[in-house]
């Protein structure tokens, strides 16, 4: 199957040809016709499956058919969990509409950038708004945006949004946008929370599910290495040197650890940088571009880099700290071995996190050989399950007692 089989108009076909897209992915094959038929869609698709184009292409096809107005009105609202993914989606809209006779106005609404500039773009008129929910609510609060003309509402990476306390923000946005609209919801997983969110948005969506084979885990050489916590930095340097890794993405537990280790590696002569939510948007954009353009060899990051970011030719992903969520393991390692290329994913294990790693293996039916590297001594402790002690009455305050105290 090719994109020509969808009967798309010339401007979009021309853009697809320029970008080099010829054959649709699985998710695109299934979703594009449904969107063109004006169906609500609830799609389960892993990161890297091509889901962004699966909604951008048919939405643009519909917008192309609309009569042009003197001042553009917002027809499309896309919500995404991170600033980087928001900018990427907006760029996809821009790339695929580049040959439209009248250029579309596409506005990104994200934190970390001047709100005044975003307000100005909105007031001039726009067709497509791609936003993070927090900044969008800021602008709604200022009564500077009209969402009454929305025809398409897209929720991308819905499961990731739940982790970011998104539910209340979504409720506020749903109160404002028109009830008569087409809804498109994408999620890497379908937990009960995601299903609950979906029920607020649409009750008649066609469900699309792409099997796990799209995660391309089979192309990733997964390794698990025992190492004492204090030896992890030295082991990482050893592995980079031994394997001649050129581009390495290292996931850390928190922002402070990310900064600290990046500074240590810089002092030792590595082209390294940290990447996390406390950086300004300008710093985040610059860091990502430098990593994509190979000016940075090692990027130490929190989980904001685990989803939706398209960075080519990452040799190795390292779980310096294991992800809290088992689902994030697949998202993290999926940053390597993209576009049919091979890659390596390494997880550092110790006596404290071994049981959690076994949960990850069980969840994804993995059996990864546990290694020890010569020169990095490690002693594996045998653990025995112990029953918890019985609760002692009177030691902790009941909920009723706590409520009484608050009223006093």
C-alpha positions as CSV (number, residue, x, y, z in Angstrom):
1,X,0.0,0.0,0.0
2,X,1.1,3.6,-0.7
3,X,-0.2,7.0,0.3
4,X,-1.7,7.4,-3.2
5,X,-4.2,4.7,-2.2
6,X,-5.9,7.2,0.2
7,X,-6.9,9.5,-2.6
8,X,-5.1,12.5,-1.0
9,X,-5.0,15.8,-2.8
10,X,-1.9,17.0,-4.7
11,X,-0.4,19.4,-2.1
12,X,-0.2,16.7,0.6
13,X,1.1,14.0,-1.9
14,X,3.8,16.5,-3.0
15,X,4.8,17.1,0.7
16,X,5.0,13.4,1.4
17,X,7.2,12.9,-1.6
18,X,9.5,15.7,-0.5
19,X,9.8,14.3,3.0
20,X,10.5,10.9,1.6
21,X,7.4,9.1,2.9
22,X,6.2,6.5,0.4
23,X,4.5,3.7,2.3
24,X,2.2,4.1,5.3
25,X,3.0,2.4,8.6
26,X,0.5,0.0,10.2
27,X,-1.1,2.7,12.3
28,X,-1.3,5.1,9.3
29,X,-3.0,2.4,7.2
30,X,-5.7,1.9,9.8
31,X,-6.2,5.4,11.2
32,X,-6.1,7.6,8.1
33,X,-9.2,6.1,6.4
34,X,-11.2,6.3,9.7
35,X,-10.3,10.0,10.2
36,X,-11.3,10.7,6.6
37,X,-14.6,9.0,7.3
38,X,-15.1,11.4,10.3
39,X,-14.9,8.6,12.8
40,X,-13.7,9.1,16.4
41,X,-10.6,7.0,16.9
42,X,-9.0,5.5,20.0
43,X,-5.7,4.1,19.0
44,X,-3.1,2.1,20.9
45,X,0.3,2.7,19.2
46,X,3.8,2.6,20.5
47,X,6.2,5.5,20.2
48,X,8.0,5.4,16.8
49,X,5.0,3.8,15.0
50,X,4.3,6.9,12.9
51,X,1.1,7.9,14.8
52,X,1.7,11.7,14.4
53,X,1.3,11.5,10.6
54,X,-1.7,9.2,11.0
55,X,-3.7,12.1,12.3
56,X,-1.9,15.1,10.7
57,X,-2.4,13.8,7.1
58,X,-6.2,13.3,7.2
59,X,-6.8,16.4,9.2
60,X,-4.9,18.5,6.6
61,X,-6.8,16.7,3.8
62,X,-10.0,18.0,5.4
63,X,-8.7,21.5,6.1
64,X,-7.5,21.7,2.5
65,X,-11.2,21.3,1.4
66,X,-12.4,24.1,3.7
67,X,-13.1,27.5,2.3
68,X,-10.5,30.0,3.3
69,X,-11.5,32.8,5.5
70,X,-9.9,36.3,5.9
71,X,-9.0,35.6,9.5
72,X,-8.2,32.0,10.4
73,X,-10.2,30.4,13.1
74,X,-9.0,27.5,15.2
75,X,-10.2,24.2,13.7
76,X,-7.7,21.8,15.3
77,X,-6.6,21.4,18.9
78,X,-3.9,18.9,19.8
79,X,-2.8,18.3,23.4
80,X,0.6,16.7,24.1
81,X,2.4,15.9,27.3
82,X,5.8,17.6,26.7
83,X,7.1,20.8,25.1
84,X,9.3,18.8,22.7
85,X,6.5,16.6,21.4
86,X,4.3,19.7,21.0
87,X,6.9,21.4,18.8
88,X,7.5,18.2,16.8
89,X,3.7,17.8,16.1
90,X,3.5,21.4,15.0
91,X,6.5,20.9,12.7
92,X,4.8,17.9,11.1
93,X,1.7,20.0,10.4
94,X,3.9,22.6,8.9
95,X,6.0,20.1,6.8
96,X,2.9,18.4,5.4
97,X,1.0,21.6,4.5
98,X,4.0,23.4,2.9
99,X,2.5,23.2,-0.6
100,X,-1.0,24.5,0.4
101,X,-2.0,27.5,-1.8
102,X,-2.7,29.5,1.4
103,X,-0.3,28.8,4.2
104,X,-1.9,27.4,7.4
105,X,-1.2,29.2,10.6
106,X,0.1,26.7,13.2
107,X,0.7,27.8,16.7
108,X,2.6,26.0,19.5
109,X,1.5,26.9,23.0
110,X,4.1,25.7,25.6
111,X,5.6,26.8,28.8
112,X,9.1,28.2,28.9
113,X,8.5,30.7,26.2
114,X,7.1,34.2,26.3
115,X,3.3,34.0,26.6
116,X,3.0,37.5,25.0
117,X,4.4,36.2,21.7
118,X,2.0,33.2,21.7
119,X,-1.0,35.4,22.5
120,X,-0.1,37.7,19.5
121,X,0.0,34.7,17.1
122,X,-3.4,33.5,18.4
123,X,-4.9,37.0,18.0
124,X,-3.7,37.2,14.4
125,X,-5.8,34.1,13.7
126,X,-4.6,30.5,13.5
127,X,-5.9,27.2,12.1
128,X,-4.1,24.7,14.3
129,X,-3.1,24.9,17.9
130,X,-0.7,22.3,19.4
131,X,-0.4,22.8,23.2
132,X,0.6,21.5,26.5
133,X,-2.4,21.7,28.8
134,X,-0.9,23.9,31.5
135,X,0.0,26.8,29.2
136,X,-3.2,26.5,27.3
137,X,-5.2,26.9,30.5
138,X,-3.1,30.0,31.3
139,X,-4.2,31.5,28.0
140,X,-7.8,30.4,28.5
141,X,-7.7,32.1,31.9
142,X,-6.7,35.4,30.2
143,X,-9.7,35.0,27.8
144,X,-7.4,35.5,24.9
145,X,-8.3,32.4,22.8
146,X,-11.6,31.3,21.1
147,X,-12.0,27.5,21.0
148,X,-15.6,27.6,19.9
149,X,-14.7,26.6,16.3
150,X,-12.8,23.4,17.1
151,X,-13.6,20.6,14.7
152,X,-10.8,18.2,15.7
153,X,-9.6,17.4,19.2
154,X,-6.5,15.2,19.4
155,X,-5.0,13.8,22.6
156,X,-1.5,12.4,22.0
157,X,0.4,10.2,24.4
158,X,-2.6,10.0,26.7
159,X,-1.0,7.5,29.2
160,X,1.9,9.8,29.7
161,X,-0.3,12.8,30.5
162,X,-1.9,10.8,33.3
163,X,1.5,10.8,35.0
164,X,1.7,14.6,34.9
165,X,-1.6,15.3,36.8
166,X,-3.5,16.0,33.6
167,X,-7.0,14.9,34.5
168,X,-8.3,18.1,36.1
169,X,-6.8,20.2,33.3
170,X,-8.5,18.1,30.7
171,X,-11.9,18.5,32.5
172,X,-11.5,22.3,32.3
173,X,-10.6,22.2,28.6
174,X,-13.5,19.8,27.7
175,X,-16.0,22.3,29.3
176,X,-14.8,25.0,26.8
177,X,-14.5,23.2,23.4
178,X,-17.6,22.3,21.3
179,X,-19.3,19.0,22.0
180,X,-19.8,18.4,18.3
181,X,-16.3,17.6,17.2
182,X,-14.1,14.7,16.0
183,X,-12.0,13.1,18.7
184,X,-8.7,11.3,18.1
185,X,-7.0,9.7,21.1
186,X,-3.6,8.0,21.0
187,X,-1.9,6.1,23.8
188,X,1.0,3.6,24.1
189,X,-1.0,1.6,26.7
190,X,-4.6,1.1,27.7
191,X,-4.7,1.2,31.5
192,X,-8.0,1.6,33.2
193,X,-7.1,5.3,33.8
194,X,-6.7,5.8,30.1
195,X,-10.0,4.2,29.4
196,X,-11.7,6.4,32.0
197,X,-10.1,9.5,30.3
198,X,-11.3,8.3,26.9
199,X,-14.9,7.9,28.1
200,X,-14.9,11.6,29.0
201,X,-13.8,12.5,25.5
202,X,-15.8,10.1,23.3
203,X,-18.3,7.2,23.7
204,X,-18.3,6.0,20.1
205,X,-14.7,5.7,19.1
206,X,-13.4,3.0,16.7
207,X,-10.6,1.2,18.6
208,X,-7.4,0.5,16.7
209,X,-4.6,-1.6,18.2
210,X,-1.2,-2.1,16.8
211,X,0.5,-5.2,18.1
212,X,3.7,-5.0,20.2
213,X,5.9,-6.0,17.2
214,X,6.0,-2.3,16.3
215,X,8.2,-1.7,19.4
216,X,11.1,-3.2,17.4
217,X,12.5,-4.7,20.6
218,X,13.9,-7.6,18.6
219,X,16.4,-5.2,16.9
220,X,17.7,-4.1,20.3
221,X,20.6,-5.9,22.0
222,X,19.4,-5.7,25.6
223,X,22.0,-6.1,28.3
224,X,21.8,-6.1,32.1
225,X,24.9,-5.5,34.1
226,X,25.5,-5.8,37.9
227,X,27.4,-2.9,39.3
228,X,27.7,-1.2,42.7
229,X,26.1,2.3,42.6
230,X,29.4,4.1,43.3
231,X,31.0,2.4,40.3
232,X,28.3,3.2,37.7
233,X,30.0,6.3,36.2
234,X,33.3,4.4,35.8
235,X,31.5,1.5,34.2
236,X,29.7,3.8,31.8
237,X,33.0,5.3,30.7
238,X,34.4,1.8,30.3
239,X,31.5,0.6,28.1
240,X,31.6,3.7,25.9
241,X,35.3,3.3,25.3
242,X,35.2,-0.5,24.8
243,X,32.2,-0.4,22.4
244,X,33.2,2.8,20.7
245,X,29.7,4.3,21.2
246,X,29.3,7.6,19.3
247,X,25.9,8.6,20.5
248,X,24.6,7.6,24.0
249,X,21.4,8.5,25.7
250,X,21.6,7.9,29.5
251,X,18.4,8.0,31.7
252,X,18.7,9.2,35.2
253,X,16.3,9.3,38.1
254,X,16.1,13.0,38.7
255,X,17.2,16.4,37.5
256,X,20.0,17.0,40.1
257,X,21.6,13.6,39.3
258,X,21.4,14.5,35.6
259,X,23.3,17.8,36.0
260,X,25.8,16.3,38.4
261,X,26.9,13.4,36.2
262,X,26.9,15.6,33.1
263,X,29.4,18.0,34.8
264,X,31.6,15.1,35.9
265,X,31.8,13.7,32.3
266,X,32.5,17.2,30.9
267,X,35.4,17.6,33.3
268,X,36.8,14.3,32.0
269,X,36.8,15.5,28.5
270,X,33.5,14.1,27.1
271,X,31.1,16.1,24.9
272,X,28.2,15.6,27.4
273,X,25.1,17.6,28.4
274,X,22.1,17.3,30.7
275,X,18.5,17.5,29.6
276,X,15.5,17.9,32.0
277,X,12.4,20.0,32.7
278,X,14.2,22.8,34.7
279,X,16.0,24.0,31.6
280,X,14.5,26.9,29.7
281,X,12.9,26.1,26.4
282,X,15.7,27.7,24.5
283,X,18.2,25.6,26.4
284,X,16.2,22.4,25.8
285,X,15.9,23.1,22.0
286,X,19.6,23.9,21.7
287,X,20.6,20.8,23.7
288,X,18.4,18.5,21.6
289,X,19.6,20.0,18.3
290,X,23.3,19.6,19.4
291,X,22.6,15.9,20.3
292,X,20.8,15.3,17.0
293,X,23.7,17.0,15.1
294,X,26.3,14.9,16.9
295,X,27.8,17.9,18.7
296,X,27.0,16.1,21.9
297,X,28.1,12.5,22.3
298,X,26.4,11.7,25.7
299,X,23.0,13.1,26.8
300,X,22.0,12.6,30.4
301,X,18.3,12.9,30.7
302,X,15.2,12.4,32.8
303,X,12.2,10.6,31.3
304,X,11.2,13.7,29.3
305,X,13.3,12.2,26.5
306,X,11.7,8.8,26.6
307,X,8.8,9.5,24.4
308,X,8.0,11.0,21.1
309,X,11.4,12.4,20.3
310,X,12.9,11.4,16.9
311,X,16.6,11.3,17.2
312,X,18.4,9.2,14.6
313,X,21.4,7.0,15.1
314,X,21.6,6.6,18.9
315,X,24.0,3.7,19.4
316,X,23.2,3.0,23.0
317,X,20.5,3.7,25.6
318,X,21.6,3.3,29.2
319,X,19.3,2.9,32.2
320,X,21.7,4.4,34.8
321,X,18.6,4.3,37.0
322,X,15.8,2.0,36.2
323,X,12.4,3.7,35.3
324,X,9.8,3.7,38.0
325,X,7.1,2.4,35.6
326,X,7.7,-0.9,33.8
327,X,6.1,0.7,30.7
328,X,8.7,3.4,30.5
329,X,11.4,0.7,30.0
330,X,10.1,0.0,26.5
331,X,9.8,3.7,25.7
332,X,13.3,4.4,26.9
333,X,15.1,1.6,25.0
334,X,13.0,2.4,21.9
335,X,15.1,5.5,21.4
336,X,17.7,3.3,19.8
337,X,17.5,0.8,16.8
338,X,15.1,3.1,14.9
339,X,14.5,3.0,11.2
340,X,15.6,-0.6,10.8
341,X,19.0,0.0,12.5
342,X,20.4,-2.0,15.3
343,X,21.1,-0.6,18.8
344,X,22.1,-1.5,22.4
345,X,20.2,-0.9,25.6
346,X,22.0,-1.4,28.9
347,X,20.5,-1.5,32.4
348,X,22.6,-1.1,35.5
349,X,21.5,-3.5,38.2
350,X,22.2,-3.8,41.9
351,X,20.8,-5.6,44.9
352,X,18.2,-2.9,45.5
353,X,16.7,-2.7,42.0
354,X,17.0,-6.4,40.9
355,X,13.4,-7.3,41.9
356,X,12.0,-4.3,40.0
357,X,14.0,-5.3,36.9
358,X,12.5,-8.8,37.2
359,X,9.1,-7.2,37.1
360,X,10.0,-5.5,33.8
361,X,11.2,-8.8,32.4
362,X,8.0,-10.5,33.4
363,X,5.8,-7.8,32.0
364,X,7.5,-8.0,28.6
365,X,8.4,-11.7,28.6
366,X,12.1,-11.0,28.6
367,X,14.9,-13.1,29.9
368,X,18.0,-10.9,29.8
369,X,21.4,-12.5,30.7
370,X,22.8,-10.8,33.9
371,X,26.4,-9.8,33.4
372,X,29.3,-8.8,35.5
373,X,32.2,-6.9,33.9
374,X,35.8,-7.7,34.8
375,X,37.3,-5.1,37.0
376,X,33.9,-4.1,38.5
377,X,33.5,-6.4,41.4
378,X,29.9,-7.0,42.6
379,X,28.4,-9.3,45.3
380,X,24.9,-10.5,44.7
381,X,23.1,-10.9,47.9
382,X,20.5,-13.7,48.4
383,X,17.2,-12.3,49.6
384,X,14.4,-14.1,51.5
385,X,10.9,-12.8,51.6
386,X,9.8,-11.8,55.0
387,X,6.3,-11.3,56.3
388,X,5.4,-7.9,57.5
389,X,4.8,-7.3,61.2
390,X,1.2,-7.2,62.3
391,X,-0.3,-3.7,62.7
392,X,-0.3,-2.3,66.3
393,X,-3.5,-0.6,67.2
394,X,-3.2,3.0,68.5
395,X,0.1,3.8,66.9
396,X,-1.3,5.7,63.9
397,X,-4.1,8.2,63.8
398,X,-7.2,7.2,62.0
399,X,-8.6,9.2,59.1
400,X,-11.4,10.4,61.3
401,X,-8.9,11.6,63.9
402,X,-7.0,13.6,61.3
403,X,-10.2,15.2,60.0
404,X,-11.2,16.2,63.5
405,X,-7.8,17.9,64.0
406,X,-8.2,19.9,60.8
407,X,-11.6,21.2,62.0
408,X,-10.2,22.4,65.4
